Amino acid sequence: MNRFQEQIVLISGAGSGIGAATAKQLASEGATLILVGRRKEKLEEVAEEINSEMNVESAYVYSADVTVEEEVELLANYIESNFGRLDVLINNAGTSSGGPILSLEKEEWERVQTTNVTSVYLMAKYLGALMTQSDSLNKSIVNVASLSGHKAGAKIPSYSTAKAAVIHLTKSLAGELAPYHVRVNSVSPGFVETPMTEDGLKNPKFNQAIERHTLLGRVGRPEEVAKTIAFISSSDASYITGTDLLIDGGWLTV
């Protein structure tokens, strides 16, 4: 399957977890990738693995903090100068934070909102603008939200709020960019094996709770989310926009 042949795809937060899995999935389907994140060495590891597997240079690394407007603007200029256009944008950069609201510091609250929500706004502002100028037949933005954006988690008020905002921002962007034939959707993973959930998943009681509350009775895998992102960002989903896809193993159904 070569759904992304000759397409330019940018993935933020591409150095590990869902971002890295998505990069590998889209590379296997023909995409030319720009891997973006703050930790250049992690991005280079993912790019090296992809390029070795594909036996061709299809993954490029660009180190940037997508919460900083000047850096996002420079990123947009880099893509325009070196690739000429952008077909698919996957906003995967994010972070979590635990703790009750009564002891949550304002700086920590703002850090979580900025990383999860402001980054999506900035990427849509500058890279979305680049996408509107393209005559590509498949133009798509996918924002990675969370199950927590639908069902607020205990003692993660900043994260739950941020991911709910991502879902609603997605719908707003879908309406604004539809006249330019840019589709905008989000995906909401449940509990998935990533660096963000690694510590929690070491706790047997936490794993047992997931098994009890998930219809499929297990934690998700990054590649399962990656395949869903591949579908929703491809031309196979050409009549889907403004939608959030839950990838939660049936958590909300129980």
N, C-alpha and C positions, 0 to 999 in steps of 0.2 A: 504494500500500500504506500503510495507516494502522494499523500494529500497535501504536502507542503513543499512539493518540488518547485524550485525557483522562487520561494517565498522567503522574505526577510522577517525573522522573528526575534523579538527582544524579551528576555526573561529576567526580572529582577529577583534578588534573593536566590540566585542560581547556584550557589556554592554548596548546598547540602539539601537533604530532605526532599520535600515536594518539588522545589525548584530544580534540583539536580536531576531528579527522576523525570520531570517534564522535559528538560533539555535533551536527555537521552532518547525519550520517546519520539519527540519531534524530529530529532536528527535522523532517527531510523526511518522517518517518513519523508526525508528529503529536504528538510529546512536548513537554511543558512541562519546560524544563531549568533546573537550578541548576548553574552552572559554578563550580567551586571550585578555588582555587590560591593561591599566595603572591603572584604578580605580577598585581596588579589590572589593569594596563594591557593585558596580553596577553589576559586574560579578556574585557575590554571589547571588544577588537578582534574576538574570535570571536563574542561576543554581538551586536555591531553587524552583522556580516556575516550571521549567522543571521536576525536580526530584519528586516533589509533584504530578504533573499531571501524570507522567509516573509510579509512585509508585515503582520506582527503581532508583538507582543511575546511571544515564546515562550521566550526565553533570559534568565535572570537571573544576576547576578554576585554571588558572595560570596567575599571574600578571607579565607583562613584557612590556617594551618599545620596540616595534618592529623596531624602528629606530636606536637602539644601537646594534652594531654587537655582542658584548660579550653576551648581554642578549638573542639575537636570537640563538646564538650557544648553550647557556645553555638550552634554550627551546627545541632545537632539541635533546640534550642529555637526557633531562627529558622524552620526548616522546619515544625515543628509549629504555630507561631503564624501563619505566613503562607500555608501550603499545606494544613495539616491532616493530611497523611499523606505517605508516601514509598512509591512502587511499585518503583522500580528504583534500585539503587546500583551504580555502576561505580567500583571502586577502581583508578585508573590512575596515581596519584602514585608516582613512583619515581626512582631515580638509579643511576648506575653508577660504578665506580671501578676503575682498572687498577693493576697493579704486583704484584710477587711478594710472597708471604707473609713472606719474611725481612726485607723492608723496610717492611712495611705498619704504619703507626701505629695504635695502639688507637683513637684518636679517629676515624680515617677508617673503620675497621672498624665502629664503633658508629654512625657517621653513615649508612652504607649499610644496616645492619640496621634502624635506626629508620625511615628514609624508606620502605623497601620492605615491612617486615614489621609494625613497631609501628603504622604508619598503618592497615593493614588491620584489626588487632586493635581499635584505638580506634574506627574507623568502624563495625565490626560491633557493638561494644559499645553505642554510643549510637544509631546510626542503625538498626541491626538491631533494637534494642528498639522503636524507633518503628514499624518495619515489622511487627513481631509483633502490634501493636494494630490493624492495618488489616484490613478485610474485602475488600480488593482481590482480584480473580480472578487477577492476575498479579503475584506478588511475587518479585523476583529480585535476587541479588547476583552480580556478575561481578568477579573479581579478575584483574588483568593480571599474569601471571607472565612466563616467558621460556623459550625453548629452553635457555638456560643452567641452568635449574632441572632439566632432564633430562640434559644433557650438560655437565659442568663445563668452562668455558672456561679456556684457559691464561692465567695471571696476572690472573685476575679472581675470586679466591677469595671475596671478600666478596659480590660480586654473585651468583655461582652459588649460594652458600649461602643468601642471602636469598630468591632466587626459588624454590629448592627448598622452603624453609619456607613460602612463599606457597601453593604447590601442596598441601602437607599441611595447612596451616591451612584451606584451602578445603574439604577433605574433612571435617575436624573440624566446621567450621561447618555443613556440609550436614547432618550427623547431628543436630546440636543444634537447628537451626532448622526441620527437616522437620515436626515436629508443628504448627508455626505456618504451614505451607504456604509457606514462604520457600525457594526454590531457591537453591543456592549452587554456582557453577561458576567455573572459571578458564580463561583462554586463554593460550597460550604462543607469542608471536610469535618467529620466527627473525630474520634480518637484514632490517630494514625501514628505509626512508629516514625518519629522524627527526632532530631536533637532537642526540639522544644518540649517533647513529651517523655524524653528518655528517663529523667529522674523519677517521674511519677510512675512509669511503667515498671520500675524496679520494685515497687511496693505490691506484694501479692494481693492485698485487700483492694487496691485500686484496680488491678486486673480483674478480680472477681466481680467488682461492681460494674465494670464495663461489660463483662460477659452476661451479667444478669439483666442489664438495661439495653442490650443491643440484640435485635432479632437474630442477627447472624452469629452472635455469640463470640465475637473476637474483635481484636484491634485491627484497623485497616493498614494497608501497606502503601507506601508512597507511589508505587507504580500504578495502583488502582486509581488514585487521584489523577495521576499523570494522563492516563488513558481517557478519563472523563474530560480533562482540560483539552486534550487533543481533539476530541469530538466537538466540543462546544466552540472551539476556535477555528475549526475547519469549515470548508464549504459544505460538508455534510449537514451542518446546522445553519444553513443559509437563511432559514425563515424563523430563526430564534434570536430574539433580542430583548433586553430588559428582564431577563429571567435569572433566578438563582437556583442552582442545582445542588441538592443535598446529597452528600456522599457519606452517610453516617451509619451504614449498616442496619438501618431501621430504628435508630435510637429514639427519634421523635414519635415513632409509631407505638412504642411500648407504653 
